[in-house]
Amino acid sequence: MQKVDISTSAEFQRKFDGFYRVRRNKDWRDKCFEYFEEIRSDSNIAFERIINALYKRLPQSPIESSFSSKLLATLTPPKPIWDSRVLKRLKFDEYWIKTLIIDNAIAVYKKYVIGTRNIRKVMSLGIILTNSISIFRNTRVLQKKRK
């Protein structure tokens, strides 16, 4: 990340809001971007710390599981973003209501990280298998048998 002050950079905030489709009022966004600026150089930042801090800074707001994961993913790119569709596909949809309690949101995110890690492994194996099949199909032995 370039060295701009996230809490005041209108360009960064506009791009971030556009990329993650953040649709909140200015006061809410100002508080979040102030916090983002505070934690941006913390190499040990964790979902638990972000979600708890946002909960304290935004007392009138619901628990910010998705936004917390977006901050974390921006700072540590291998981390997954909380997405309701992915939660449903991972069969975590029964946890959705339970995430209204912050400790449950943290527990669900930990399971979500494991689930998305497993999906990435399966996808990687699928790509390897697809590439292997393509290579096999293009071998001379297989091409001769087709004639």
N, CA, C and O atoms as a GROMACS GRO file, in nm:
protein
  588
    1MET      N    1   0.083  -0.118   0.000
    1MET     CA    2   0.000   0.000   0.000
    1MET      C    3   0.087   0.124   0.000
    1MET      O    4   0.187   0.132   0.072
    2GLN      N    5   0.049   0.220  -0.080
    2GLN     CA    6   0.123   0.346  -0.081
    2GLN      C    7   0.104   0.416   0.053
    2GLN      O    8   0.010   0.389   0.127
    3LYS      N    9   0.196   0.505   0.080
    3LYS     CA   10   0.189   0.578   0.207
    3LYS      C   11   0.100   0.701   0.194
    3LYS      O   12   0.150   0.813   0.182
    4VAL      N   13  -0.028   0.680   0.196
    4VAL     CA   14  -0.124   0.789   0.206
    4VAL      C   15  -0.196   0.770   0.339
    4VAL      O   16  -0.201   0.659   0.392
    5ASP      N   17  -0.251   0.876   0.391
    5ASP     CA   18  -0.328   0.865   0.514
    5ASP      C   19  -0.468   0.817   0.476
    5ASP      O   20  -0.547   0.892   0.420
    6ILE      N   21  -0.496   0.693   0.507
    6ILE     CA   22  -0.623   0.631   0.471
    6ILE      C   23  -0.741   0.707   0.531
    6ILE      O   24  -0.848   0.713   0.472
    7SER      N   25  -0.720   0.763   0.648
    7SER     CA   26  -0.830   0.832   0.715
    7SER      C   27  -0.870   0.962   0.646
    7SER      O   28  -0.979   1.014   0.670
    8THR      N   29  -0.782   1.016   0.560
    8THR     CA   30  -0.813   1.143   0.492
    8THR      C   31  -0.810   1.135   0.340
    8THR      O   32  -0.855   1.228   0.273
    9SER      N   33  -0.759   1.027   0.284
    9SER     CA   34  -0.746   1.016   0.139
    9SER      C   35  -0.881   0.983   0.074
    9SER      O   36  -0.928   0.870   0.081
   10ALA      N   37  -0.942   1.084   0.013
   10ALA     CA   38  -1.071   1.064  -0.054
   10ALA      C   39  -1.058   0.965  -0.169
   10ALA      O   40  -1.150   0.887  -0.194
   11GLU      N   41  -0.945   0.968  -0.239
   11GLU     CA   42  -0.924   0.876  -0.352
   11GLU      C   43  -0.920   0.731  -0.304
   11GLU      O   44  -0.987   0.645  -0.360
   12PHE      N   45  -0.840   0.705  -0.200
   12PHE     CA   46  -0.832   0.569  -0.147
   12PHE      C   47  -0.970   0.523  -0.099
   12PHE      O   48  -1.012   0.412  -0.131
   13GLN      N   49  -1.038   0.607  -0.024
   13GLN     CA   50  -1.168   0.571   0.031
   13GLN      C   51  -1.270   0.544  -0.080
   13GLN      O   52  -1.348   0.449  -0.071
   14ARG      N   53  -1.268   0.625  -0.184
   14ARG     CA   54  -1.358   0.604  -0.298
   14ARG      C   55  -1.331   0.470  -0.365
   14ARG      O   56  -1.424   0.396  -0.397
   15LYS      N   57  -1.204   0.439  -0.387
   15LYS     CA   58  -1.167   0.313  -0.452
   15LYS      C   59  -1.202   0.193  -0.363
   15LYS      O   60  -1.254   0.093  -0.411
   16PHE      N   61  -1.174   0.206  -0.234
   16PHE     CA   62  -1.205   0.098  -0.139
   16PHE      C   63  -1.357   0.076  -0.135
   16PHE      O   64  -1.404  -0.037  -0.147
   17ASP      N   65  -1.432   0.184  -0.119
   17ASP     CA   66  -1.579   0.174  -0.115
   17ASP      C   67  -1.633   0.113  -0.243
   17ASP      O   68  -1.725   0.032  -0.239
   18GLY      N   69  -1.578   0.152  -0.356
   18GLY     CA   70  -1.622   0.098  -0.484
   18GLY      C   71  -1.588  -0.049  -0.500
   18GLY      O   72  -1.672  -0.128  -0.545
   19PHE      N   73  -1.467  -0.086  -0.463
   19PHE     CA   74  -1.423  -0.224  -0.477
   19PHE      C   75  -1.505  -0.318  -0.389
   19PHE      O   76  -1.548  -0.424  -0.434
   20TYR      N   77  -1.525  -0.278  -0.263
   20TYR     CA   78  -1.597  -0.363  -0.168
   20TYR      C   79  -1.747  -0.330  -0.158
   20TYR      O   80  -1.819  -0.391  -0.079
   21ARG      N   81  -1.791  -0.234  -0.237
   21ARG     CA   82  -1.932  -0.194  -0.238
   21ARG      C   83  -1.981  -0.152  -0.099
   21ARG      O   84  -2.085  -0.199  -0.052
   22VAL      N   85  -1.906  -0.065  -0.037
   22VAL     CA   86  -1.942  -0.014   0.095
   22VAL      C   87  -2.048   0.094   0.075
   22VAL      O   88  -2.026   0.192   0.004
   23ARG      N   89  -2.161   0.075   0.137
   23ARG     CA   90  -2.273   0.168   0.124
   23ARG      C   91  -2.318   0.214   0.263
   23ARG      O   92  -2.422   0.172   0.313
   24ARG      N   93  -2.239   0.298   0.323
   24ARG     CA   94  -2.269   0.350   0.457
   24ARG      C   95  -2.254   0.501   0.457
   24ARG      O   96  -2.198   0.559   0.364
   25ASN      N   97  -2.305   0.564   0.563
   25ASN     CA   98  -2.297   0.710   0.570
   25ASN      C   99  -2.153   0.755   0.600
   25ASN      O  100  -2.068   0.675   0.638
   26LYS      N  101  -2.130   0.885   0.580
   26LYS     CA  102  -1.995   0.942   0.594
   26LYS      C  103  -1.939   0.924   0.734
   26LYS      O  104  -1.822   0.890   0.749
   27ASP      N  105  -2.020   0.946   0.837
   27ASP     CA  106  -1.973   0.932   0.975
   27ASP      C  107  -1.923   0.790   1.002
   27ASP      O  108  -1.817   0.770   1.062
   28TRP      N  109  -1.999   0.691   0.957
   28TRP     CA  110  -1.963   0.551   0.975
   28TRP      C  111  -1.831   0.522   0.904
   28TRP      O  112  -1.740   0.462   0.960
   29ARG      N  113  -1.823   0.566   0.778
   29ARG     CA  114  -1.702   0.541   0.699
   29ARG      C  115  -1.582   0.613   0.757
   29ARG      O  116  -1.472   0.557   0.760
   30ASP      N  117  -1.601   0.736   0.805
   30ASP     CA  118  -1.490   0.811   0.867
   30ASP      C  119  -1.431   0.734   0.984
   30ASP      O  120  -1.309   0.724   0.997
   31LYS      N  121  -1.516   0.681   1.069
   31LYS     CA  122  -1.469   0.605   1.186
   31LYS      C  123  -1.394   0.479   1.143
   31LYS      O  124  -1.291   0.444   1.202
   32CYS      N  125  -1.445   0.413   1.042
   32CYS     CA  126  -1.379   0.290   0.994
   32CYS      C  127  -1.244   0.321   0.930
   32CYS      O  128  -1.146   0.250   0.954
   33PHE      N  129  -1.237   0.426   0.850
   33PHE     CA  130  -1.110   0.460   0.786
   33PHE      C  131  -1.008   0.514   0.886
   33PHE      O  132  -0.888   0.496   0.867
   34GLU      N  133  -1.053   0.580   0.992
   34GLU     CA  134  -0.961   0.620   1.099
   34GLU      C  135  -0.899   0.496   1.164
   34GLU      O  136  -0.778   0.492   1.189
   35TYR      N  137  -0.982   0.397   1.190
   35TYR     CA  138  -0.932   0.273   1.250
   35TYR      C  139  -0.840   0.200   1.152
   35TYR      O  140  -0.735   0.149   1.192
   36PHE      N  141  -0.878   0.196   1.026
   36PHE     CA  142  -0.797   0.133   0.922
   36PHE      C  143  -0.657   0.194   0.920
   36PHE      O  144  -0.558   0.122   0.914
   37GLU      N  145  -0.650   0.326   0.927
   37GLU     CA  146  -0.520   0.394   0.929
   37GLU      C  147  -0.439   0.353   1.052
   37GLU      O  148  -0.318   0.334   1.043
   38GLU      N  149  -0.504   0.340   1.167
   38GLU     CA  150  -0.435   0.301   1.290
   38GLU      C  151  -0.373   0.162   1.283
   38GLU      O  152  -0.264   0.140   1.336
   39ILE      N  153  -0.440   0.070   1.217
   39ILE     CA  154  -0.394  -0.070   1.217
   39ILE      C  155  -0.315  -0.111   1.094
   39ILE      O  156  -0.263  -0.222   1.088
   40ARG      N  157  -0.306  -0.025   0.996
   40ARG     CA  158  -0.250  -0.064   0.867
   40ARG      C  159  -0.107  -0.118   0.874
   40ARG      O  160  -0.070  -0.199   0.789
   41SER      N  161  -0.027  -0.077   0.970
   41SER     CA  162   0.111  -0.126   0.978
   41SER      C  163   0.127  -0.238   1.081
   41SER      O  164   0.239  -0.282   1.108
   42ASP      N  165   0.018  -0.284   1.138
   42ASP     CA  166   0.023  -0.391   1.239
   42ASP      C  167   0.030  -0.526   1.168
   42ASP      O  168  -0.069  -0.570   1.109
   43SER      N  169   0.143  -0.590   1.174
   43SER     CA  170   0.160  -0.718   1.104
   43SER      C  171   0.091  -0.835   1.176
   43SER      O  172   0.079  -0.943   1.120
   44ASN      N  173   0.048  -0.814   1.298
   44ASN     CA  174  -0.018  -0.919   1.376
   44ASN      C  175  -0.168  -0.896   1.389
   44ASN      O  176  -0.231  -0.950   1.480
   45ILE      N  177  -0.225  -0.818   1.300
   45ILE     CA  178  -0.368  -0.787   1.309
   45ILE      C  179  -0.450  -0.914   1.286
   45ILE      O  180  -0.414  -0.998   1.204
   46ALA      N  181  -0.560  -0.926   1.359
   46ALA     CA  182  -0.645  -1.044   1.349
   46ALA      C  183  -0.791  -1.002   1.340
   46ALA      O  184  -0.829  -0.893   1.382
   47PHE      N  185  -0.871  -1.090   1.284
   47PHE     CA  186  -1.014  -1.066   1.269
   47PHE      C  187  -1.078  -1.029   1.403
   47PHE      O  188  -1.158  -0.936   1.411
   48GLU      N  189  -1.042  -1.102   1.507
   48GLU     CA  190  -1.101  -1.081   1.639
   48GLU      C  191  -1.080  -0.937   1.686
   48GLU      O  192  -1.171  -0.874   1.740
   49ARG      N  193  -0.959  -0.888   1.667
   49ARG     CA  194  -0.928  -0.753   1.712
   49ARG      C  195  -1.004  -0.647   1.630
   49ARG      O  196  -1.053  -0.549   1.685
   50ILE      N  197  -1.013  -0.670   1.500
   50ILE     CA  198  -1.083  -0.574   1.414
   50ILE      C  199  -1.232  -0.570   1.448
   50ILE      O  200  -1.288  -0.462   1.467
   51ILE      N  201  -1.295  -0.686   1.456
   51ILE     CA  202  -1.439  -0.688   1.479
   51ILE      C  203  -1.475  -0.629   1.615
   51ILE      O  204  -1.576  -0.560   1.629
   52ASN      N  205  -1.393  -0.656   1.716
   52ASN     CA  206  -1.417  -0.599   1.849
   52ASN      C  207  -1.398  -0.447   1.848
   52ASN      O  208  -1.477  -0.375   1.910
   53ALA      N  209  -1.295  -0.399   1.780
   53ALA     CA  210  -1.269  -0.255   1.774
   53ALA      C  211  -1.382  -0.182   1.700
   53ALA      O  212  -1.426  -0.076   1.744
   54LEU      N  213  -1.428  -0.239   1.590
   54LEU     CA  214  -1.537  -0.175   1.516
   54LEU      C  215  -1.666  -0.176   1.597
   54LEU      O  216  -1.745  -0.081   1.591
   55TYR      N  217  -1.687  -0.282   1.672
   55TYR     CA  218  -1.807  -0.291   1.756
   55TYR      C  219  -1.807  -0.179   1.862
   55TYR      O  220  -1.911  -0.121   1.892
   56LYS      N  221  -1.689  -0.151   1.916
   56LYS     CA  222  -1.677  -0.044   2.016
   56LYS      C  223  -1.689   0.094   1.952
   56LYS      O  224  -1.749   0.184   2.011
   57ARG      N  225  -1.632   0.111   1.834
   57ARG     CA  226  -1.635   0.242   1.768
   57ARG      C  227  -1.770   0.274   1.705
   57ARG      O  228  -1.805   0.391   1.687
   58LEU      N  229  -1.844   0.172   1.673
   58LEU     CA  230  -1.973   0.189   1.604
   58LEU      C  231  -2.084   0.124   1.686
   58LEU      O  232  -2.143   0.025   1.642
   59PRO      N  233  -2.114   0.178   1.804
   59PRO     CA  234  -2.209   0.112   1.895
   59PRO      C  235  -2.351   0.100   1.839
   59PRO      O  236  -2.425   0.010   1.881
   60GLN      N  237  -2.390   0.187   1.748
   60GLN     CA  238  -2.526   0.180   1.692
   60GLN      C  239  -2.533   0.088   1.570
   60GLN      O  240  -2.641   0.064   1.516
   61SER      N  241  -2.421   0.039   1.527
   61SER     CA  242  -2.413  -0.043   1.406
   61SER      C  243  -2.421  -0.192   1.443
   61SER      O  244  -2.384  -0.230   1.554
   62PRO      N  245  -2.470  -0.274   1.352
   62PRO     CA  246  -2.466  -0.419   1.378
   62PRO      C  247  -2.321  -0.468   1.379
   62PRO      O  248  -2.229  -0.395   1.343
   63ILE      N  249  -2.302  -0.590   1.420
   63ILE     CA  250  -2.168  -0.649   1.420
   63ILE      C  251  -2.118  -0.652   1.276
   63ILE      O  252  -2.187  -0.701   1.186
   64GLU      N  253  -1.999  -0.601   1.255
   64GLU     CA  254  -1.945  -0.582   1.120
   64GLU      C  255  -1.853  -0.697   1.077
   64GLU      O  256  -1.734  -0.678   1.056
   65SER      N  257  -1.909  -0.816   1.065
   65SER     CA  258  -1.831  -0.933   1.024
   65SER      C  259  -1.772  -0.915   0.885
   65SER      O  260  -1.653  -0.936   0.864
   66SER      N  261  -1.857  -0.876   0.790
   66SER     CA  262  -1.812  -0.863   0.653
   66SER      C  263  -1.709  -0.751   0.638
   66SER      O  264  -1.604  -0.771   0.577
   67PHE      N  265  -1.738  -0.635   0.694
   67PHE     CA  266  -1.644  -0.524   0.681
   67PHE      C  267  -1.512  -0.554   0.752
   67PHE      O  268  -1.406  -0.517   0.703
   68SER      N  269  -1.519  -0.620   0.866
   68SER     CA  270  -1.397  -0.658   0.938
   68SER      C  271  -1.310  -0.748   0.852
   68SER      O  272  -1.188  -0.732   0.847
   69SER      N  273  -1.374  -0.842   0.784
   69SER     CA  274  -1.297  -0.933   0.698
   69SER      C  275  -1.238  -0.858   0.578
   69SER      O  276  -1.131  -0.895   0.529
   70LYS      N  277  -1.305  -0.754   0.530
   70LYS     CA  278  -1.253  -0.676   0.418
   70LYS      C  279  -1.129  -0.596   0.459
   70LYS      O  280  -1.032  -0.588   0.384
   71LEU      N  281  -1.133  -0.539   0.579
   71LEU     CA  282  -1.013  -0.470   0.628
   71LEU      C  283  -0.898  -0.569   0.641
   71LEU      O  284  -0.786  -0.542   0.597
   72LEU      N  285  -0.926  -0.685   0.701
   72LEU     CA  286  -0.822  -0.785   0.721
   72LEU      C  287  -0.767  -0.835   0.587
   72LEU      O  288  -0.645  -0.848   0.571
   73ALA      N  289  -0.855  -0.862   0.492
   73ALA     CA  290  -0.810  -0.912   0.361
   73ALA      C  291  -0.729  -0.808   0.285
   73ALA      O  292  -0.639  -0.842   0.209
   74THR      N  293  -0.760  -0.681   0.307
   74THR     CA  294  -0.683  -0.575   0.242
   74THR      C  295  -0.542  -0.566   0.301
   74THR      O  296  -0.445  -0.542   0.230
   75LEU      N  297  -0.533  -0.586   0.432
   75LEU     CA  298  -0.403  -0.579   0.499
   75LEU      C  299  -0.323  -0.708   0.486
   75LEU      O  300  -0.200  -0.705   0.478
   76THR      N  301  -0.392  -0.822   0.484
   76THR     CA  302  -0.327  -0.953   0.473
   76THR      C  303  -0.401  -1.033   0.365
   76THR      O  304  -0.490  -1.112   0.396
   77PRO      N  305  -0.365  -1.013   0.238
   77PRO     CA  306  -0.441  -1.066   0.124
   77PRO      C  307  -0.479  -1.214   0.125
   77PRO      O  308  -0.582  -1.247   0.066
   78PRO      N  309  -0.407  -1.305   0.186
   78PRO     CA  310  -0.457  -1.443   0.180
   78PRO      C  311  -0.584  -1.468   0.261
   78PRO      O  312  -0.646  -1.573   0.247
   79LYS      N  313  -0.623  -1.373   0.345
   79LYS     CA  314  -0.741  -1.393   0.429
   79LYS      C  315  -0.868  -1.379   0.345
   79LYS      O  316  -0.877  -1.291   0.260
   80PRO      N  317  -0.966  -1.467   0.370
   80PRO     CA  318  -1.090  -1.460   0.291
   80PRO      C  319  -1.183  -1.348   0.339
   80PRO      O  320  -1.176  -1.304   0.454
   81ILE      N  321  -1.268  -1.305   0.248
   81ILE     CA  322  -1.369  -1.204   0.279
   81ILE      C  323  -1.499  -1.275   0.315
   81ILE      O  324  -1.543  -1.367   0.245
   82TRP      N  325  -1.559  -1.232   0.424
   82TRP     CA  326  -1.686  -1.287   0.471
   82TRP      C  327  -1.792  -1.259   0.364
   82TRP      O  328  -1.818  -1.144   0.331
   83ASP      N  329  -1.851  -1.364   0.311
   83ASP     CA  330  -1.950  -1.350   0.205
   83ASP      C  331  -2.066  -1.443   0.235
   83ASP      O  332  -2.047  -1.563   0.257
   84SER      N  333  -2.187  -1.389   0.236
   84SER     CA  334  -2.304  -1.469   0.273
   84SER      C  335  -2.326  -1.586   0.178
   84SER      O  336  -2.371  -1.693   0.220
   85ARG      N  337  -2.296  -1.568   0.049
   85ARG     CA  338  -2.315  -1.677  -0.048
   85ARG      C  339  -2.218  -1.790  -0.023
   85ARG      O  340  -2.254  -1.907  -0.032
   86VAL      N  341  -2.093  -1.755   0.008
   86VAL     CA  342  -1.994  -1.858   0.038
   86VAL      C  343  -2.029  -1.929   0.168
   86VAL      O  344  -2.015  -2.051   0.179
   87LEU      N  345  -2.075  -1.854   0.267
   87LEU     CA  346  -2.118  -1.914   0.393
   87LEU      C  347  -2.226  -2.020   0.367
   87LEU      O  348  -2.222  -2.128   0.426
   88LYS      N  349  -2.321  -1.988   0.281
   88LYS     CA  350  -2.429  -2.083   0.251
   88LYS      C  351  -2.374  -2.207   0.181
   88LYS      O  352  -2.416  -2.319   0.211
   89ARG      N  353  -2.283  -2.187   0.088
   89ARG     CA  354  -2.226  -2.302   0.015
   89ARG      C  355  -2.141  -2.391   0.105
   89ARG      O  356  -2.129  -2.512   0.083
   90LEU      N  357  -2.083  -2.330   0.206
   90LEU     CA  358  -2.006  -2.408   0.304
   90LEU      C  359  -2.095  -2.466   0.412
   90LEU      O  360  -2.046  -2.527   0.507
   91LYS      N  361  -2.226  -2.448   0.398
   91LYS     CA  362  -2.326  -2.496   0.493
   91LYS      C  363  -2.313  -2.427   0.628
   91LYS      O  364  -2.341  -2.486   0.732
   92PHE      N  365  -2.270  -2.301   0.625
   92PHE     CA  366  -2.262  -2.220   0.747
   92PHE      C  367  -2.385  -2.131   0.763
   92PHE      O  368  -2.389  -2.048   0.853
   93ASP      N  369  -2.485  -2.147   0.676
   93ASP     CA  370  -2.600  -2.058   0.681
   93ASP      C  371  -2.677  -2.069   0.812
   93ASP      O  372  -2.744  -1.974   0.852
   94GLU      N  373  -2.668  -2.184   0.880
   94GLU     CA  374  -2.736  -2.197   1.010
   94GLU      C  375  -2.668  -2.110   1.116
   94GLU      O  376  -2.728  -2.081   1.220
   95TYR      N  377  -2.545  -2.069   1.092
   95TYR     CA  378  -2.474  -1.983   1.186
   95TYR      C  379  -2.508  -1.836   1.166
   95TYR      O  380  -2.474  -1.752   1.250
   96TRP      N  381  -2.576  -1.805   1.056
   96TRP     CA  382  -2.596  -1.666   1.019
   96TRP      C  383  -2.661  -1.586   1.132
   96TRP      O  384  -2.613  -1.478   1.166
   97ILE      N  385  -2.768  -1.636   1.189
   97ILE     CA  386  -2.837  -1.565   1.297
   97ILE      C  387  -2.748  -1.558   1.421
   97ILE      O  388  -2.748  -1.458   1.492
   98LYS      N  389  -2.673  -1.662   1.446
   98LYS     CA  390  -2.586  -1.665   1.564
   98LYS      C  391  -2.476  -1.560   1.559
   98LYS      O  392  -2.419  -1.526   1.662
   99THR      N  393  -2.446  -1.509   1.440
   99THR     CA  394  -2.338  -1.411   1.430
   99THR      C  395  -2.379  -1.273   1.480
   99THR      O  396  -2.301  -1.179   1.475
  100LEU      N  397  -2.501  -1.263   1.528
  100LEU     CA  398  -2.543  -1.138   1.591
  100LEU      C  399  -2.473  -1.121   1.726
  100LEU      O  400  -2.477  -1.013   1.785
  101ILE      N  401  -2.410  -1.228   1.773
  101ILE     CA  402  -2.329  -1.224   1.894
  101ILE      C  403  -2.183  -1.227   1.849
  101ILE      O  404  -2.145  -1.314   1.770
  102ILE      N  405  -2.104  -1.135   1.897
  102ILE     CA  406  -1.968  -1.117   1.844
  102ILE      C  407  -1.881  -1.241   1.859
  102ILE      O  408  -1.804  -1.273   1.767
  103ASP      N  409  -1.890  -1.312   1.970
  103ASP     CA  410  -1.808  -1.434   1.988
  103ASP      C  411  -1.846  -1.541   1.885
  103ASP      O  412  -1.760  -1.616   1.839
  104ASN      N  413  -1.973  -1.548   1.850
  104ASN     CA  414  -2.015  -1.643   1.747
  104ASN      C  415  -1.962  -1.603   1.610
  104ASN      O  416  -1.922  -1.688   1.530
  105ALA      N  417  -1.961  -1.473   1.583
  105ALA     CA  418  -1.907  -1.426   1.455
  105ALA      C  419  -1.760  -1.465   1.442
  105ALA      O  420  -1.715  -1.506   1.335
  106ILE      N  421  -1.686  -1.452   1.550
  106ILE     CA  422  -1.543  -1.488   1.549
  106ILE      C  423  -1.526  -1.637   1.526
  106ILE      O  424  -1.440  -1.678   1.448
  107ALA      N  425  -1.608  -1.718   1.593
  107ALA     CA  426  -1.599  -1.864   1.577
  107ALA      C  427  -1.635  -1.905   1.434
  107ALA      O  428  -1.571  -1.993   1.377
  108VAL      N  429  -1.738  -1.842   1.378
  108VAL     CA  430  -1.778  -1.874   1.241
  108VAL      C  431  -1.667  -1.834   1.144
  108VAL      O  432  -1.639  -1.909   1.050
  109TYR      N  433  -1.605  -1.718   1.165
  109TYR     CA  434  -1.498  -1.675   1.075
  109TYR      C  435  -1.381  -1.774   1.078
  109TYR      O  436  -1.322  -1.803   0.973
  110LYS      N  437  -1.348  -1.826   1.194
  110LYS     CA  438  -1.239  -1.924   1.202
  110LYS      C  439  -1.273  -2.048   1.119
  110LYS      O  440  -1.187  -2.100   1.048
  111LYS      N  441  -1.397  -2.096   1.128
  111LYS     CA  442  -1.440  -2.211   1.048
  111LYS      C  443  -1.442  -2.175   0.899
  111LYS      O  444  -1.407  -2.255   0.813
  112TYR      N  445  -1.484  -2.054   0.872
  112TYR     CA  446  -1.492  -2.003   0.735
  112TYR      C  447  -1.353  -2.001   0.670
  112TYR      O  448  -1.338  -2.038   0.554
  113VAL      N  449  -1.252  -1.958   0.746
  113VAL     CA  450  -1.114  -1.957   0.695
  113VAL      C  451  -1.072  -2.098   0.656
  113VAL      O  452  -1.013  -2.119   0.550
  114ILE      N  453  -1.102  -2.195   0.741
  114ILE     CA  454  -1.067  -2.335   0.711
  114ILE      C  455  -1.143  -2.383   0.588
  114ILE      O  456  -1.086  -2.449   0.501
  115GLY      N  457  -1.272  -2.351   0.582
  115GLY     CA  458  -1.354  -2.393   0.467
  115GLY      C  459  -1.305  -2.335   0.336
  115GLY      O  460  -1.297  -2.406   0.236
  116THR      N  461  -1.272  -2.206   0.336
  116THR     CA  462  -1.225  -2.144   0.212
  116THR      C  463  -1.086  -2.195   0.176
  116THR      O  464  -1.052  -2.204   0.058
  117ARG      N  465  -1.005  -2.227   0.275
  117ARG     CA  466  -0.873  -2.285   0.248
  117ARG      C  467  -0.890  -2.419   0.177
  117ARG      O  468  -0.818  -2.449   0.082
  118ASN      N  469  -0.986  -2.499   0.223
  118ASN     CA  470  -1.012  -2.629   0.161
  118ASN      C  471  -1.064  -2.611   0.018
  118ASN      O  472  -1.029  -2.689  -0.070
  119ILE      N  473  -1.147  -2.510  -0.003
  119ILE     CA  474  -1.196  -2.483  -0.139
  119ILE      C  475  -1.081  -2.448  -0.231
  119ILE      O  476  -1.076  -2.496  -0.344
  120ARG      N  477  -0.989  -2.365  -0.183
  120ARG     CA  478  -0.873  -2.328  -0.266
  120ARG      C  479  -0.789  -2.451  -0.300
  120ARG      O  480  -0.738  -2.462  -0.412
  121LYS      N  481  -0.775  -2.543  -0.206
  121LYS     CA  482  -0.699  -2.666  -0.233
  121LYS      C  483  -0.768  -2.748  -0.341
  121LYS      O  484  -0.703  -2.797  -0.434
  122VAL      N  485  -0.899  -2.764  -0.329
  122VAL     CA  486  -0.975  -2.842  -0.427
  122VAL      C  487  -0.967  -2.775  -0.564
  122VAL      O  488  -0.949  -2.843  -0.666
  123MET      N  489  -0.980  -2.644  -0.567
  123MET     CA  490  -0.971  -2.572  -0.694
  123MET      C  491  -0.833  -2.589  -0.755
  123MET      O  492  -0.821  -2.608  -0.876
  124SER      N  493  -0.729  -2.583  -0.674
  124SER     CA  494  -0.593  -2.603  -0.725
  124SER      C  495  -0.578  -2.742  -0.783
  124SER      O  496  -0.518  -2.759  -0.889
  125LEU      N  497  -0.632  -2.844  -0.715
  125LEU     CA  498  -0.626  -2.980  -0.767
  125LEU      C  499  -0.706  -2.992  -0.896
  125LEU      O  500  -0.665  -3.063  -0.988
  126GLY      N  501  -0.819  -2.922  -0.904
  126GLY     CA  502  -0.901  -2.923  -1.025
  126GLY      C  503  -0.826  -2.864  -1.143
  126GLY      O  504  -0.834  -2.915  -1.254
  127ILE      N  505  -0.754  -2.756  -1.118
  127ILE     CA  506  -0.675  -2.692  -1.225
  127ILE      C  507  -0.564  -2.786  -1.270
  127ILE      O  508  -0.539  -2.800  -1.390
  128ILE      N  509  -0.497  -2.850  -1.176
  128ILE     CA  510  -0.391  -2.946  -1.210
  128ILE      C  511  -0.450  -3.061  -1.291
  128ILE      O  512  -0.391  -3.101  -1.392
  129LEU      N  513  -0.565  -3.114  -1.248
  129LEU     CA  514  -0.629  -3.224  -1.319
  129LEU      C  515  -0.670  -3.181  -1.460
  129LEU      O  516  -0.648  -3.254  -1.556
  130THR      N  517  -0.730  -3.063  -1.472
  130THR     CA  518  -0.770  -3.012  -1.604
  130THR      C  519  -0.650  -2.995  -1.695
  130THR      O  520  -0.655  -3.032  -1.812
  131ASN      N  521  -0.543  -2.940  -1.642
  131ASN     CA  522  -0.421  -2.924  -1.722
  131ASN      C  523  -0.364  -3.059  -1.763
  131ASN      O  524  -0.316  -3.076  -1.875
  132SER      N  525  -0.368  -3.155  -1.672
  132SER     CA  526  -0.317  -3.290  -1.703
  132SER      C  527  -0.399  -3.355  -1.813
  132SER      O  528  -0.344  -3.418  -1.903
  133ILE      N  529  -0.531  -3.340  -1.806
  133ILE     CA  530  -0.618  -3.397  -1.909
  133ILE      C  531  -0.590  -3.331  -2.043
  133ILE      O  532  -0.584  -3.399  -2.146
  134SER      N  533  -0.573  -3.200  -2.044
  134SER     CA  534  -0.542  -3.128  -2.169
  134SER      C  535  -0.411  -3.176  -2.228
  134SER      O  536  -0.401  -3.197  -2.349
  135ILE      N  537  -0.311  -3.194  -2.145
  135ILE     CA  538  -0.182  -3.243  -2.192
  135ILE      C  539  -0.197  -3.384  -2.248
  135ILE      O  540  -0.142  -3.416  -2.353
  136PHE      N  541  -0.273  -3.469  -2.176
  136PHE     CA  542  -0.294  -3.606  -2.220
  136PHE      C  543  -0.367  -3.609  -2.355
  136PHE      O  544  -0.330  -3.686  -2.443
  137ARG      N  545  -0.468  -3.526  -2.370
  137ARG     CA  546  -0.545  -3.521  -2.495
  137ARG      C  547  -0.459  -3.477  -2.612
  137ARG      O  548  -0.486  -3.515  -2.726
  138ASN      N  549  -0.358  -3.399  -2.586
  138ASN     CA  550  -0.273  -3.347  -2.693
  138ASN      C  551  -0.152  -3.436  -2.722
  138ASN      O  552  -0.068  -3.399  -2.804
  139THR      N  553  -0.143  -3.551  -2.657
  139THR     CA  554  -0.029  -3.639  -2.684
  139THR      C  555  -0.049  -3.708  -2.818
  139THR      O  556  -0.161  -3.726  -2.865
  140ARG      N  557   0.062  -3.747  -2.878
  140ARG     CA  558   0.057  -3.812  -3.009
  140ARG      C  559  -0.012  -3.947  -3.004
  140ARG      O  560  -0.079  -3.986  -3.101
  141VAL      N  561   0.002  -4.019  -2.895
  141VAL     CA  562  -0.061  -4.152  -2.884
  141VAL      C  563  -0.212  -4.138  -2.896
  141VAL      O  564  -0.275  -4.212  -2.971
  142LEU      N  565  -0.268  -4.046  -2.823
  142LEU     CA  566  -0.412  -4.026  -2.826
  142LEU      C  567  -0.457  -3.973  -2.961
  142LEU      O  568  -0.564  -4.011  -3.009
  143GLN      N  569  -0.379  -3.888  -3.023
  143GLN     CA  570  -0.417  -3.832  -3.153
  143GLN      C  571  -0.416  -3.942  -3.260
  143GLN      O  572  -0.502  -3.941  -3.349
  144LYS      N  573  -0.323  -4.035  -3.253
  144LYS     CA  574  -0.319  -4.144  -3.350
  144LYS      C  575  -0.440  -4.234  -3.338
  144LYS      O  576  -0.494  -4.280  -3.439
  145LYS      N  577  -0.484  -4.262  -3.216
  145LYS     CA  578  -0.599  -4.348  -3.196
  145LYS      C  579  -0.728  -4.286  -3.247
  145LYS      O  580  -0.821  -4.358  -3.284
  146ARG      N  581  -0.734  -4.156  -3.250
  146ARG     CA  582  -0.854  -4.088  -3.297
  146ARG      C  583  -0.872  -4.099  -3.448
  146ARG      O  584  -0.985  -4.091  -3.497
  147LYS      N  585  -0.765  -4.118  -3.522
  147LYS     CA  586  -0.772  -4.125  -3.669
  147LYS      C  587  -0.839  -4.249  -3.711
  147LYS      O  588  -0.855  -4.273  -3.830
   0.00000   0.00000   0.00000
